[in-house]
Amino acid sequence: MEVHLGDVVRLRKKHPCGSYEWEVVRLGADIGIRCRGCQRRVLLPRRTFEKRVKAFLSRGKDPSLEAGANRC
């Protein structure tokens, strides 16, 4: 699964605050996400994150496309 900073995802279960929407704020072996309802931050292993994602609501910018566009 391709994930970028700034992606907004809908998870399968809602957060205790009632929100389903999360924003990706950290990438790596673990994925950092922030609840769009209460701003709580959570760090999940990439595998767990991929299982819990139901849909991408909006996509962040792909840094590889931006870096490649500026080079000749």
PQR file of N, CA, C, O and H, with PARSE charges and radii, in Angstrom:
ATOM      1  N   MET A   1       0.851  -1.170   0.000 -0.4000 1.5000
ATOM      2  CA  MET A   1       0.000   0.000   0.000 -0.0000 2.0000
ATOM      3  C   MET A   1       0.899   1.236   0.000  0.5500 1.7000
ATOM      4  O   MET A   1       1.839   1.326   0.789 -0.5500 1.4000
ATOM      5  N   GLU A   2       0.609   2.170  -0.874 -0.4000 1.5000
ATOM      6  CA  GLU A   2       1.388   3.388  -0.964 -0.0000 2.0000
ATOM      7  C   GLU A   2       0.739   4.466  -0.094  0.5500 1.7000
ATOM      8  O   GLU A   2      -0.419   4.828  -0.297 -0.5500 1.4000
ATOM      9  H   GLU A   2      -0.155   2.097  -1.515  0.4000 1.0000
ATOM     10  N   VAL A   3       1.501   4.969   0.872 -0.4000 1.5000
ATOM     11  CA  VAL A   3       1.000   5.962   1.825 -0.0000 2.0000
ATOM     12  C   VAL A   3       1.915   7.171   1.769  0.5500 1.7000
ATOM     13  O   VAL A   3       3.135   7.026   1.695 -0.5500 1.4000
ATOM     14  H   VAL A   3       2.442   4.674   1.037  0.4000 1.0000
ATOM     15  N   HIS A   4       1.329   8.375   1.804 -0.4000 1.5000
ATOM     16  CA  HIS A   4       2.096   9.617   1.760 -0.0000 2.0000
ATOM     17  C   HIS A   4       1.720  10.495   2.945  0.5500 1.7000
ATOM     18  O   HIS A   4       0.634  10.363   3.509 -0.5500 1.4000
ATOM     19  H   HIS A   4       0.338   8.492   1.863  0.4000 1.0000
ATOM     20  N   LEU A   5       2.633  11.395   3.318 -0.4000 1.5000
ATOM     21  CA  LEU A   5       2.322  12.370   4.356 -0.0000 2.0000
ATOM     22  C   LEU A   5       1.141  13.213   3.910  0.5500 1.7000
ATOM     23  O   LEU A   5       1.062  13.626   2.753 -0.5500 1.4000
ATOM     24  H   LEU A   5       3.516  11.502   2.860  0.4000 1.0000
ATOM     25  N   GLY A   6       0.235  13.463   4.824 -0.4000 1.5000
ATOM     26  CA  GLY A   6      -0.924  14.289   4.508 -0.0000 2.0000
ATOM     27  C   GLY A   6      -2.133  13.515   4.017  0.5500 1.7000
ATOM     28  O   GLY A   6      -3.207  14.095   3.857 -0.5500 1.4000
ATOM     29  H   GLY A   6       0.299  13.128   5.764  0.4000 1.0000
ATOM     30  N   ASP A   7      -1.984  12.210   3.772 -0.4000 1.5000
ATOM     31  CA  ASP A   7      -3.143  11.397   3.383 -0.0000 2.0000
ATOM     32  C   ASP A   7      -4.172  11.421   4.510  0.5500 1.7000
ATOM     33  O   ASP A   7      -3.810  11.391   5.686 -0.5500 1.4000
ATOM     34  H   ASP A   7      -1.111  11.739   3.902  0.4000 1.0000
ATOM     35  N   VAL A   8      -5.440  11.474   4.154 -0.4000 1.5000
ATOM     36  CA  VAL A   8      -6.514  11.365   5.135 -0.0000 2.0000
ATOM     37  C   VAL A   8      -7.199  10.030   4.885  0.5500 1.7000
ATOM     38  O   VAL A   8      -7.671   9.764   3.779 -0.5500 1.4000
ATOM     39  H   VAL A   8      -5.734  11.498   3.198  0.4000 1.0000
ATOM     40  N   VAL A   9      -7.252   9.194   5.911 -0.4000 1.5000
ATOM     41  CA  VAL A   9      -7.793   7.844   5.771 -0.0000 2.0000
ATOM     42  C   VAL A   9      -8.983   7.639   6.696  0.5500 1.7000
ATOM     43  O   VAL A   9      -9.116   8.301   7.725 -0.5500 1.4000
ATOM     44  H   VAL A   9      -6.869   9.409   6.810  0.4000 1.0000
ATOM     45  N   ARG A  10      -9.844   6.707   6.305 -0.4000 1.5000
ATOM     46  CA  ARG A  10     -10.964   6.282   7.148 -0.0000 2.0000
ATOM     47  C   ARG A  10     -10.612   4.897   7.653  0.5500 1.7000
ATOM     48  O   ARG A  10     -10.346   3.991   6.863 -0.5500 1.4000
ATOM     49  H   ARG A  10      -9.736   6.170   5.469  0.4000 1.0000
ATOM     50  N   LEU A  11     -10.609   4.728   8.987 -0.4000 1.5000
ATOM     51  CA  LEU A  11     -10.306   3.435   9.576 -0.0000 2.0000
ATOM     52  C   LEU A  11     -11.588   2.642   9.806  0.5500 1.7000
ATOM     53  O   LEU A  11     -12.681   3.207   9.811 -0.5500 1.4000
ATOM     54  H   LEU A  11     -10.825   5.464   9.628  0.4000 1.0000
ATOM     55  N   ARG A  12     -11.451   1.347   9.994 -0.4000 1.5000
ATOM     56  CA  ARG A  12     -12.608   0.462  10.140 -0.0000 2.0000
ATOM     57  C   ARG A  12     -13.406   0.711  11.421  0.5500 1.7000
ATOM     58  O   ARG A  12     -14.633   0.612  11.418 -0.5500 1.4000
ATOM     59  H   ARG A  12     -10.563   0.888   9.989  0.4000 1.0000
ATOM     60  N   LYS A  13     -12.716   1.032  12.502 -0.4000 1.5000
ATOM     61  CA  LYS A  13     -13.403   1.300  13.773 -0.0000 2.0000
ATOM     62  C   LYS A  13     -13.233   2.762  14.134  0.5500 1.7000
ATOM     63  O   LYS A  13     -12.200   3.364  13.842 -0.5500 1.4000
ATOM     64  H   LYS A  13     -11.720   1.113  12.504  0.4000 1.0000
ATOM     65  N   LYS A  14     -14.245   3.333  14.770 -0.4000 1.5000
ATOM     66  CA  LYS A  14     -14.140   4.745  15.124 -0.0000 2.0000
ATOM     67  C   LYS A  14     -13.323   4.928  16.401  0.5500 1.7000
ATOM     68  O   LYS A  14     -13.234   4.031  17.240 -0.5500 1.4000
ATOM     69  H   LYS A  14     -15.085   2.844  15.007  0.4000 1.0000
ATOM     70  N   HIS A  15     -12.744   6.091  16.518 -0.4000 1.5000
ATOM     71  CA  HIS A  15     -11.987   6.488  17.699 -0.0000 2.0000
ATOM     72  C   HIS A  15     -12.982   6.782  18.820  0.5500 1.7000
ATOM     73  O   HIS A  15     -14.121   7.148  18.528 -0.5500 1.4000
ATOM     74  H   HIS A  15     -12.816   6.819  15.836  0.4000 1.0000
ATOM     75  N   PRO A  16     -12.601   6.638  20.080 -0.5600 1.5000
ATOM     76  CA  PRO A  16     -13.537   6.932  21.179  0.2800 2.0000
ATOM     77  C   PRO A  16     -14.165   8.329  21.111  0.5500 1.7000
ATOM     78  O   PRO A  16     -15.243   8.539  21.666 -0.5500 1.4000
ATOM     79  N   CYS A  17     -13.513   9.286  20.443 -0.4000 1.5000
ATOM     80  CA  CYS A  17     -14.094  10.625  20.313 -0.0000 2.0000
ATOM     81  C   CYS A  17     -15.227  10.640  19.287  0.5500 1.7000
ATOM     82  O   CYS A  17     -15.981  11.611  19.214 -0.5500 1.4000
ATOM     83  H   CYS A  17     -12.637   9.116  19.992  0.4000 1.0000
ATOM     84  N   GLY A  18     -15.354   9.564  18.490 -0.4000 1.5000
ATOM     85  CA  GLY A  18     -16.428   9.464  17.514 -0.0000 2.0000
ATOM     86  C   GLY A  18     -16.005   9.663  16.075  0.5500 1.7000
ATOM     87  O   GLY A  18     -16.819   9.484  15.169 -0.5500 1.4000
ATOM     88  H   GLY A  18     -14.742   8.776  18.550  0.4000 1.0000
ATOM     89  N   SER A  19     -14.746  10.031  15.834 -0.4000 1.5000
ATOM     90  CA  SER A  19     -14.269  10.293  14.480 -0.0000 2.0000
ATOM     91  C   SER A  19     -13.710   9.022  13.828  0.5500 1.7000
ATOM     92  O   SER A  19     -13.098   8.187  14.494 -0.5500 1.4000
ATOM     93  H   SER A  19     -14.085  10.176  16.570  0.4000 1.0000
ATOM     94  N   TYR A  20     -13.930   8.892  12.520 -0.4000 1.5000
ATOM     95  CA  TYR A  20     -13.347   7.807  11.735 -0.0000 2.0000
ATOM     96  C   TYR A  20     -12.144   8.295  10.930  0.5500 1.7000
ATOM     97  O   TYR A  20     -11.398   7.477  10.392 -0.5500 1.4000
ATOM     98  H   TYR A  20     -14.426   9.571  11.979  0.4000 1.0000
ATOM     99  N   GLU A  21     -11.944   9.599  10.839 -0.4000 1.5000
ATOM    100  CA  GLU A  21     -10.940  10.175   9.944 -0.0000 2.0000
ATOM    101  C   GLU A  21      -9.615  10.426  10.663  0.5500 1.7000
ATOM    102  O   GLU A  21      -9.578  10.951  11.776 -0.5500 1.4000
ATOM    103  H   GLU A  21     -12.550  10.263  11.276  0.4000 1.0000
ATOM    104  N   TRP A  22      -8.525  10.034   9.988 -0.4000 1.5000
ATOM    105  CA  TRP A  22      -7.173  10.193  10.516 -0.0000 2.0000
ATOM    106  C   TRP A  22      -6.272  10.759   9.427  0.5500 1.7000
ATOM    107  O   TRP A  22      -6.462  10.470   8.245 -0.5500 1.4000
ATOM    108  H   TRP A  22      -8.555   9.608   9.083  0.4000 1.0000
ATOM    109  N   GLU A  23      -5.287  11.569   9.826 -0.4000 1.5000
ATOM    110  CA  GLU A  23      -4.319  12.132   8.895 -0.0000 2.0000
ATOM    111  C   GLU A  23      -2.950  11.507   9.160  0.5500 1.7000
ATOM    112  O   GLU A  23      -2.536  11.386  10.313 -0.5500 1.4000
ATOM    113  H   GLU A  23      -5.133  11.804  10.786  0.4000 1.0000
ATOM    114  N   VAL A  24      -2.251  11.113   8.102 -0.4000 1.5000
ATOM    115  CA  VAL A  24      -0.916  10.525   8.220 -0.0000 2.0000
ATOM    116  C   VAL A  24       0.084  11.653   8.491  0.5500 1.7000
ATOM    117  O   VAL A  24       0.185  12.602   7.714 -0.5500 1.4000
ATOM    118  H   VAL A  24      -2.588  11.212   7.165  0.4000 1.0000
ATOM    119  N   VAL A  25       0.824  11.539   9.603 -0.4000 1.5000
ATOM    120  CA  VAL A  25       1.780  12.578   9.987 -0.0000 2.0000
ATOM    121  C   VAL A  25       3.213  12.055  10.085  0.5500 1.7000
ATOM    122  O   VAL A  25       4.139  12.847  10.265 -0.5500 1.4000
ATOM    123  H   VAL A  25       0.742  10.767  10.234  0.4000 1.0000
ATOM    124  N   ARG A  26       3.416  10.744   9.972 -0.4000 1.5000
ATOM    125  CA  ARG A  26       4.760  10.163  10.060 -0.0000 2.0000
ATOM    126  C   ARG A  26       4.803   8.893   9.237  0.5500 1.7000
ATOM    127  O   ARG A  26       3.863   8.098   9.259 -0.5500 1.4000
ATOM    128  H   ARG A  26       2.664  10.101   9.826  0.4000 1.0000
ATOM    129  N   LEU A  27       5.902   8.701   8.506 -0.4000 1.5000
ATOM    130  CA  LEU A  27       6.081   7.486   7.700 -0.0000 2.0000
ATOM    131  C   LEU A  27       7.349   6.773   8.125  0.5500 1.7000
ATOM    132  O   LEU A  27       8.275   7.385   8.657 -0.5500 1.4000
ATOM    133  H   LEU A  27       6.665   9.347   8.488  0.4000 1.0000
ATOM    134  N   GLY A  28       7.379   5.483   7.885 -0.4000 1.5000
ATOM    135  CA  GLY A  28       8.524   4.652   8.218 -0.0000 2.0000
ATOM    136  C   GLY A  28       8.029   3.242   8.461  0.5500 1.7000
ATOM    137  O   GLY A  28       6.999   2.842   7.918 -0.5500 1.4000
ATOM    138  H   GLY A  28       6.627   4.986   7.452  0.4000 1.0000
ATOM    139  N   ALA A  29       8.751   2.483   9.271 -0.4000 1.5000
ATOM    140  CA  ALA A  29       8.295   1.138   9.629 -0.0000 2.0000
ATOM    141  C   ALA A  29       6.983   1.245  10.406  0.5500 1.7000
ATOM    142  O   ALA A  29       6.120   0.372  10.321 -0.5500 1.4000
ATOM    143  H   ALA A  29       9.587   2.808   9.712  0.4000 1.0000
ATOM    144  N   ASP A  30       6.854   2.337  11.167 -0.4000 1.5000
ATOM    145  CA  ASP A  30       5.611   2.643  11.870 -0.0000 2.0000
ATOM    146  C   ASP A  30       4.964   3.846  11.191  0.5500 1.7000
ATOM    147  O   ASP A  30       5.657   4.717  10.666 -0.5500 1.4000
ATOM    148  H   ASP A  30       7.555   3.047  11.236  0.4000 1.0000
ATOM    149  N   ILE A  31       3.650   3.887  11.202 -0.4000 1.5000
ATOM    150  CA  ILE A  31       2.909   4.997  10.608 -0.0000 2.0000
ATOM    151  C   ILE A  31       2.308   5.828  11.738  0.5500 1.7000
ATOM    152  O   ILE A  31       1.607   5.297  12.599 -0.5500 1.4000
ATOM    153  H   ILE A  31       3.087   3.179  11.628  0.4000 1.0000
ATOM    154  N   GLY A  32       2.580   7.109  11.734 -0.4000 1.5000
ATOM    155  CA  GLY A  32       2.007   8.019  12.718 -0.0000 2.0000
ATOM    156  C   GLY A  32       0.744   8.637  12.138  0.5500 1.7000
ATOM    157  O   GLY A  32       0.762   9.161  11.025 -0.5500 1.4000
ATOM    158  H   GLY A  32       3.150   7.541  11.035  0.4000 1.0000
ATOM    159  N   ILE A  33      -0.349   8.579  12.885 -0.4000 1.5000
ATOM    160  CA  ILE A  33      -1.605   9.168  12.428 -0.0000 2.0000
ATOM    161  C   ILE A  33      -2.168  10.072  13.520  0.5500 1.7000
ATOM    162  O   ILE A  33      -1.933   9.853  14.709 -0.5500 1.4000
ATOM    163  H   ILE A  33      -0.363   8.154  13.790  0.4000 1.0000
ATOM    164  N   ARG A  34      -2.924  11.101  13.094 -0.4000 1.5000
ATOM    165  CA  ARG A  34      -3.546  12.034  14.030 -0.0000 2.0000
ATOM    166  C   ARG A  34      -5.048  12.049  13.776  0.5500 1.7000
ATOM    167  O   ARG A  34      -5.491  12.200  12.637 -0.5500 1.4000
ATOM    168  H   ARG A  34      -3.115  11.279  12.128  0.4000 1.0000
ATOM    169  N   CYS A  35      -5.827  11.892  14.842 -0.4000 1.5000
ATOM    170  CA  CYS A  35      -7.283  11.906  14.756 -0.0000 2.0000
ATOM    171  C   CYS A  35      -7.729  13.290  14.303  0.5500 1.7000
ATOM    172  O   CYS A  35      -7.262  14.296  14.837 -0.5500 1.4000
ATOM    173  H   CYS A  35      -5.467  11.770  15.767  0.4000 1.0000
ATOM    174  N   ARG A  36      -8.627  13.351  13.325 -0.4000 1.5000
ATOM    175  CA  ARG A  36      -9.126  14.638  12.845 -0.0000 2.0000
ATOM    176  C   ARG A  36     -10.183  15.213  13.781  0.5500 1.7000
ATOM    177  O   ARG A  36     -10.554  16.379  13.646 -0.5500 1.4000
ATOM    178  H   ARG A  36      -9.006  12.534  12.891  0.4000 1.0000
ATOM    179  N   GLY A  37     -10.673  14.418  14.724 -0.4000 1.5000
ATOM    180  CA  GLY A  37     -11.683  14.889  15.661 -0.0000 2.0000
ATOM    181  C   GLY A  37     -11.091  15.529  16.898  0.5500 1.7000
ATOM    182  O   GLY A  37     -11.473  16.637  17.274 -0.5500 1.4000
ATOM    183  H   GLY A  37     -10.372  13.471  14.834  0.4000 1.0000
ATOM    184  N   CYS A  38     -10.145  14.827  17.543 -0.4000 1.5000
ATOM    185  CA  CYS A  38      -9.610  15.309  18.828 -0.0000 2.0000
ATOM    186  C   CYS A  38      -8.106  15.595  18.784  0.5500 1.7000
ATOM    187  O   CYS A  38      -7.533  16.004  19.794 -0.5500 1.4000
ATOM    188  H   CYS A  38      -9.835  13.927  17.238  0.4000 1.0000
ATOM    189  N   GLN A  39      -7.463  15.389  17.642 -0.4000 1.5000
ATOM    190  CA  GLN A  39      -6.033  15.656  17.438 -0.0000 2.0000
ATOM    191  C   GLN A  39      -5.102  14.703  18.184  0.5500 1.7000
ATOM    192  O   GLN A  39      -3.907  14.981  18.285 -0.5500 1.4000
ATOM    193  H   GLN A  39      -7.928  15.056  16.822  0.4000 1.0000
ATOM    194  N   ARG A  40      -5.610  13.591  18.708 -0.4000 1.5000
ATOM    195  CA  ARG A  40      -4.778  12.583  19.379 -0.0000 2.0000
ATOM    196  C   ARG A  40      -3.868  11.934  18.351  0.5500 1.7000
ATOM    197  O   ARG A  40      -4.299  11.636  17.237 -0.5500 1.4000
ATOM    198  H   ARG A  40      -6.581  13.365  18.626  0.4000 1.0000
ATOM    199  N   ARG A  41      -2.602  11.711  18.719 -0.4000 1.5000
ATOM    200  CA  ARG A  41      -1.645  11.058  17.810 -0.0000 2.0000
ATOM    201  C   ARG A  41      -1.422   9.624  18.251  0.5500 1.7000
ATOM    202  O   ARG A  41      -1.336   9.330  19.443 -0.5500 1.4000
ATOM    203  H   ARG A  41      -2.252  11.953  19.624  0.4000 1.0000
ATOM    204  N   VAL A  42      -1.329   8.725  17.256 -0.4000 1.5000
ATOM    205  CA  VAL A  42      -1.129   7.302  17.507 -0.0000 2.0000
ATOM    206  C   VAL A  42      -0.065   6.801  16.546  0.5500 1.7000
ATOM    207  O   VAL A  42      -0.011   7.228  15.392 -0.5500 1.4000
ATOM    208  H   VAL A  42      -1.399   8.964  16.287  0.4000 1.0000
ATOM    209  N   LEU A  43       0.777   5.901  17.018 -0.4000 1.5000
ATOM    210  CA  LEU A  43       1.807   5.283  16.192 -0.0000 2.0000
ATOM    211  C   LEU A  43       1.454   3.812  16.033  0.5500 1.7000
ATOM    212  O   LEU A  43       1.346   3.086  17.022 -0.5500 1.4000
ATOM    213  H   LEU A  43       0.733   5.555  17.955  0.4000 1.0000
ATOM    214  N   LEU A  44       1.271   3.361  14.768 -0.4000 1.5000
ATOM    215  CA  LEU A  44       0.902   1.973  14.486 -0.0000 2.0000
ATOM    216  C   LEU A  44       1.966   1.318  13.619  0.5500 1.7000
ATOM    217  O   LEU A  44       2.536   1.980  12.751 -0.5500 1.4000
ATOM    218  H   LEU A  44       1.359   3.950  13.965  0.4000 1.0000
ATOM    219  N   PRO A  45       2.250   0.040  13.827 -0.5600 1.5000
ATOM    220  CA  PRO A  45       3.101  -0.680  12.879  0.2800 2.0000
ATOM    221  C   PRO A  45       2.451  -0.634  11.492  0.5500 1.7000
ATOM    222  O   PRO A  45       1.226  -0.683  11.377 -0.5500 1.4000
ATOM    223  N   ARG A  46       3.262  -0.541  10.453 -0.4000 1.5000
ATOM    224  CA  ARG A  46       2.742  -0.416   9.086 -0.0000 2.0000
ATOM    225  C   ARG A  46       1.745  -1.526   8.756  0.5500 1.7000
ATOM    226  O   ARG A  46       0.709  -1.260   8.146 -0.5500 1.4000
ATOM    227  H   ARG A  46       4.257  -0.501  10.547  0.4000 1.0000
ATOM    228  N   ARG A  47       2.037  -2.734   9.141 -0.4000 1.5000
ATOM    229  CA  ARG A  47       1.156  -3.868   8.834 -0.0000 2.0000
ATOM    230  C   ARG A  47      -0.226  -3.685   9.477  0.5500 1.7000
ATOM    231  O   ARG A  47      -1.247  -3.934   8.837 -0.5500 1.4000
ATOM    232  H   ARG A  47       2.878  -2.950   9.636  0.4000 1.0000
ATOM    233  N   THR A  48      -0.256  -3.253  10.733 -0.4000 1.5000
ATOM    234  CA  THR A  48      -1.515  -3.008  11.437 -0.0000 2.0000
ATOM    235  C   THR A  48      -2.285  -1.874  10.766  0.5500 1.7000
ATOM    236  O   THR A  48      -3.498  -1.967  10.575 -0.5500 1.4000
ATOM    237  H   THR A  48       0.573  -3.050  11.253  0.4000 1.0000
ATOM    238  N   PHE A  49      -1.575  -0.802  10.410 -0.4000 1.5000
ATOM    239  CA  PHE A  49      -2.202   0.331   9.732 -0.0000 2.0000
ATOM    240  C   PHE A  49      -2.876  -0.121   8.435  0.5500 1.7000
ATOM    241  O   PHE A  49      -4.021   0.245   8.166 -0.5500 1.4000
ATOM    242  H   PHE A  49      -0.590  -0.726  10.565  0.4000 1.0000
ATOM    243  N   GLU A  50      -2.167  -0.913   7.639 -0.4000 1.5000
ATOM    244  CA  GLU A  50      -2.711  -1.369   6.351 -0.0000 2.0000
ATOM    245  C   GLU A  50      -3.955  -2.226   6.535  0.5500 1.7000
ATOM    246  O   GLU A  50      -4.860  -2.179   5.703 -0.5500 1.4000
ATOM    247  H   GLU A  50      -1.238  -1.210   7.857  0.4000 1.0000
ATOM    248  N   LYS A  51      -4.017  -3.007   7.609 -0.4000 1.5000
ATOM    249  CA  LYS A  51      -5.201  -3.828   7.877 -0.0000 2.0000
ATOM    250  C   LYS A  51      -6.397  -2.974   8.288  0.5500 1.7000
ATOM    251  O   LYS A  51      -7.537  -3.295   7.953 -0.5500 1.4000
ATOM    252  H   LYS A  51      -3.282  -3.045   8.285  0.4000 1.0000
ATOM    253  N   ARG A  52      -6.136  -1.882   9.017 -0.4000 1.5000
ATOM    254  CA  ARG A  52      -7.215  -1.063   9.572 -0.0000 2.0000
ATOM    255  C   ARG A  52      -7.782  -0.032   8.610  0.5500 1.7000
ATOM    256  O   ARG A  52      -8.890   0.459   8.826 -0.5500 1.4000
ATOM    257  H   ARG A  52      -5.210  -1.621   9.289  0.4000 1.0000
ATOM    258  N   VAL A  53      -7.048   0.310   7.547 -0.4000 1.5000
ATOM    259  CA  VAL A  53      -7.520   1.329   6.609 -0.0000 2.0000
ATOM    260  C   VAL A  53      -8.691   0.786   5.803  0.5500 1.7000
ATOM    261  O   VAL A  53      -8.622  -0.302   5.230 -0.5500 1.4000
ATOM    262  H   VAL A  53      -6.149  -0.089   7.371  0.4000 1.0000
ATOM    263  N   LYS A  54      -9.766   1.563   5.770 -0.4000 1.5000
ATOM    264  CA  LYS A  54     -10.936   1.197   4.979 -0.0000 2.0000
ATOM    265  C   LYS A  54     -10.929   1.941   3.652  0.5500 1.7000
ATOM    266  O   LYS A  54     -11.255   1.358   2.617 -0.5500 1.4000
ATOM    267  H   LYS A  54      -9.823   2.446   6.235  0.4000 1.0000
ATOM    268  N   ALA A  55     -10.561   3.233   3.666 -0.4000 1.5000
ATOM    269  CA  ALA A  55     -10.561   4.033   2.439 -0.0000 2.0000
ATOM    270  C   ALA A  55      -9.660   5.251   2.610  0.5500 1.7000
ATOM    271  O   ALA A  55      -9.413   5.711   3.725 -0.5500 1.4000
ATOM    272  H   ALA A  55     -10.297   3.706   4.506  0.4000 1.0000
ATOM    273  N   PHE A  56      -9.174   5.764   1.477 -0.4000 1.5000
ATOM    274  CA  PHE A  56      -8.455   7.029   1.451 -0.0000 2.0000
ATOM    275  C   PHE A  56      -9.467   8.111   1.105  0.5500 1.7000
ATOM    276  O   PHE A  56     -10.111   8.045   0.058 -0.5500 1.4000
ATOM    277  H   PHE A  56      -9.375   5.391   0.571  0.4000 1.0000
ATOM    278  N   LEU A  57      -9.615   9.107   1.974 -0.4000 1.5000
ATOM    279  CA  LEU A  57     -10.556  10.196   1.740 -0.0000 2.0000
ATOM    280  C   LEU A  57      -9.919  11.294   0.898  0.5500 1.7000
ATOM    281  O   LEU A  57     -10.582  11.887   0.046 -0.5500 1.4000
ATOM    282  H   LEU A  57      -9.092   9.160   2.825  0.4000 1.0000
ATOM    283  N   SER A  58      -8.637  11.568   1.130 -0.4000 1.5000
ATOM    284  CA  SER A  58      -7.887  12.485   0.278 -0.0000 2.0000
ATOM    285  C   SER A  58      -6.430  12.066   0.334  0.5500 1.7000
ATOM    286  O   SER A  58      -5.969  11.485   1.317 -0.5500 1.4000
ATOM    287  H   SER A  58      -8.099  11.087   1.822  0.4000 1.0000
ATOM    288  N   ARG A  59      -5.720  12.370  -0.729 -0.4000 1.5000
ATOM    289  CA  ARG A  59      -4.323  11.967  -0.816 -0.0000 2.0000
ATOM    290  C   ARG A  59      -3.420  13.163  -0.606  0.5500 1.7000
ATOM    291  O   ARG A  59      -3.708  14.265  -1.072 -0.5500 1.4000
ATOM    292  H   ARG A  59      -6.094  12.842  -1.528  0.4000 1.0000
ATOM    293  N   GLY A  60      -2.308  12.934   0.111 -0.4000 1.5000
ATOM    294  CA  GLY A  60      -1.293  13.963   0.289 -0.0000 2.0000
ATOM    295  C   GLY A  60      -0.428  14.028  -0.951  0.5500 1.7000
ATOM    296  O   GLY A  60      -0.652  13.292  -1.912 -0.5500 1.4000
ATOM    297  H   GLY A  60      -2.074  12.039   0.489  0.4000 1.0000
ATOM    298  N   LYS A  61       0.553  14.903  -0.933 -0.4000 1.5000
ATOM    299  CA  LYS A  61       1.446  15.051  -2.079 -0.0000 2.0000
ATOM    300  C   LYS A  61       2.474  13.938  -2.091  0.5500 1.7000
ATOM    301  O   LYS A  61       2.977  13.533  -1.043 -0.5500 1.4000
ATOM    302  H   LYS A  61       0.734  15.502  -0.152  0.4000 1.0000
ATOM    303  N   ASP A  62       2.786  13.439  -3.294 -0.4000 1.5000
ATOM    304  CA  ASP A  62       3.801  12.404  -3.474 -0.0000 2.0000
ATOM    305  C   ASP A  62       5.152  13.083  -3.655  0.5500 1.7000
ATOM    306  O   ASP A  62       5.374  13.710  -4.691 -0.5500 1.4000
ATOM    307  H   ASP A  62       2.377  13.768  -4.145  0.4000 1.0000
ATOM    308  N   PRO A  63       6.062  12.984  -2.690 -0.5600 1.5000
ATOM    309  CA  PRO A  63       7.344  13.691  -2.794  0.2800 2.0000
ATOM    310  C   PRO A  63       8.202  13.219  -3.966  0.5500 1.7000
ATOM    311  O   PRO A  63       8.986  14.011  -4.489 -0.5500 1.4000
ATOM    312  N   SER A  64       8.088  11.980  -4.394 -0.4000 1.5000
ATOM    313  CA  SER A  64       8.896  11.499  -5.516 -0.0000 2.0000
ATOM    314  C   SER A  64       8.473  12.156  -6.819  0.5500 1.7000
ATOM    315  O   SER A  64       9.315  12.380  -7.689 -0.5500 1.4000
ATOM    316  H   SER A  64       7.451  11.337  -3.970  0.4000 1.0000
ATOM    317  N   LEU A  65       7.196  12.470  -6.980 -0.4000 1.5000
ATOM    318  CA  LEU A  65       6.740  13.141  -8.191 -0.0000 2.0000
ATOM    319  C   LEU A  65       7.190  14.591  -8.210  0.5500 1.7000
ATOM    320  O   LEU A  65       7.567  15.109  -9.261 -0.5500 1.4000
ATOM    321  H   LEU A  65       6.512  12.287  -6.274  0.4000 1.0000
ATOM    322  N   GLU A  66       7.155  15.251  -7.061 -0.4000 1.5000
ATOM    323  CA  GLU A  66       7.562  16.639  -6.991 -0.0000 2.0000
ATOM    324  C   GLU A  66       9.066  16.788  -7.231  0.5500 1.7000
ATOM    325  O   GLU A  66       9.488  17.699  -7.943 -0.5500 1.4000
ATOM    326  H   GLU A  66       6.849  14.830  -6.207  0.4000 1.0000
ATOM    327  N   ALA A  67       9.873  15.911  -6.649 -0.4000 1.5000
ATOM    328  CA  ALA A  67      11.325  15.988  -6.814 -0.0000 2.0000
ATOM    329  C   ALA A  67      11.725  15.689  -8.263  0.5500 1.7000
ATOM    330  O   ALA A  67      12.623  16.329  -8.810 -0.5500 1.4000
ATOM    331  H   ALA A  67       9.530  15.171  -6.070  0.4000 1.0000
ATOM    332  N   GLY A  68      11.050  14.708  -8.878 -0.4000 1.5000
ATOM    333  CA  GLY A  68      11.358  14.347 -10.261 -0.0000 2.0000
ATOM    334  C   GLY A  68      10.923  15.383 -11.259  0.5500 1.7000
ATOM    335  O   GLY A  68      11.518  15.483 -12.333 -0.5500 1.4000
ATOM    336  H   GLY A  68      10.321  14.188  -8.434  0.4000 1.0000
ATOM    337  N   ALA A  69       9.910  16.157 -10.948 -0.4000 1.5000
ATOM    338  CA  ALA A  69       9.392  17.163 -11.891 -0.0000 2.0000
ATOM    339  C   ALA A  69      10.350  18.334 -12.030  0.5500 1.7000
ATOM    340  O   ALA A  69      10.383  18.984 -13.075 -0.5500 1.4000
ATOM    341  H   ALA A  69       9.427  16.075 -10.077  0.4000 1.0000
ATOM    342  N   ASN A  70      11.128  18.613 -10.992 -0.4000 1.5000
ATOM    343  CA  ASN A  70      12.034  19.764 -11.027 -0.0000 2.0000
ATOM    344  C   ASN A  70      13.371  19.448 -11.665  0.5500 1.7000
ATOM    345  O   ASN A  70      14.127  20.365 -11.986 -0.5500 1.4000
ATOM    346  H   ASN A  70      11.101  18.085 -10.143  0.4000 1.0000
ATOM    347  N   ARG A  71      13.679  18.194 -11.854 -0.4000 1.5000
ATOM    348  CA  ARG A  71      14.987  17.810 -12.411 -0.0000 2.0000
ATOM    349  C   ARG A  71      14.877  17.548 -13.905  0.5500 1.7000
ATOM    350  O   ARG A  71      13.840  17.105 -14.400 -0.5500 1.4000
ATOM    351  H   ARG A  71      13.065  17.450 -11.593  0.4000 1.0000
ATOM    352  N   CYS A  72      15.969  17.830 -14.615 -0.4000 1.5000
ATOM    353  CA  CYS A  72      15.986  17.592 -16.065 -0.0000 2.0000
ATOM    354  C   CYS A  72      16.618  16.271 -16.389  0.5500 1.7000
ATOM    355  O   CYS A  72      16.719  15.906 -17.560 -0.5500 1.4000
ATOM    356  H   CYS A  72      16.811  18.190 -14.213  0.4000 1.0000
TER
END
